[in-house]
Amino acid sequence: MTTKTDLTFFDYYNSLLDDEKKMVRNQFLAAAGISYPGFYKKLKYGSFTPLEMDALASICKTSFVSAK
């Protein structure tokens, strides 16, 4: 079941504990096939593609509002 949140992914990610952040990051890196620094660049600039946002929503079991 997917829940809806009023948070951007950036805000959601920063609210997680360190172990939870690692789990989300590692699952996303495996699913998206991007590099470790690429993840943090996309996180900083909010530049995830729609397909990447779908993957993050699936991993986190929630949907996010647009950062822009």
TACORHU-V929880 format. One record per residue. N is the residue number from 1. SS is DSSP state (helix for helix, strand for strand, loop for the rest). Layout:
n->N ss->SS
n->N ss->SS
This chain:
n->1 ss->loop
n->2 ss->loop
n->3 ss->strand
n->4 ss->strand
n->5 ss->loop
n->6 ss->loop
n->7 ss->loop
n->8 ss->loop
n->9 ss->helix
n->10 ss->helix
n->11 ss->helix
n->12 ss->helix
n->13 ss->helix
n->14 ss->helix
n->15 ss->helix
n->16 ss->loop
n->17 ss->loop
n->18 ss->helix
n->19 ss->helix
n->20 ss->helix
n->21 ss->helix
n->22 ss->helix
n->23 ss->helix
n->24 ss->helix
n->25 ss->helix
n->26 ss->helix
n->27 ss->helix
n->28 ss->helix
n->29 ss->helix
n->30 ss->helix
n->31 ss->helix
n->32 ss->helix
n->33 ss->loop
n->34 ss->loop
n->35 ss->loop
n->36 ss->helix
n->37 ss->helix
n->38 ss->helix
n->39 ss->helix
n->40 ss->helix
n->41 ss->helix
n->42 ss->helix
n->43 ss->helix
n->44 ss->helix
n->45 ss->helix
n->46 ss->loop
n->47 ss->loop
n->48 ss->loop
n->49 ss->loop
n->50 ss->helix
n->51 ss->helix
n->52 ss->helix
n->53 ss->helix
n->54 ss->helix
n->55 ss->helix
n->56 ss->helix
n->57 ss->helix
n->58 ss->helix
n->59 ss->helix
n->60 ss->helix
n->61 ss->loop
n->62 ss->strand
n->63 ss->strand
n->64 ss->loop
n->65 ss->loop
n->66 ss->loop
n->67 ss->loop
n->68 ss->loop
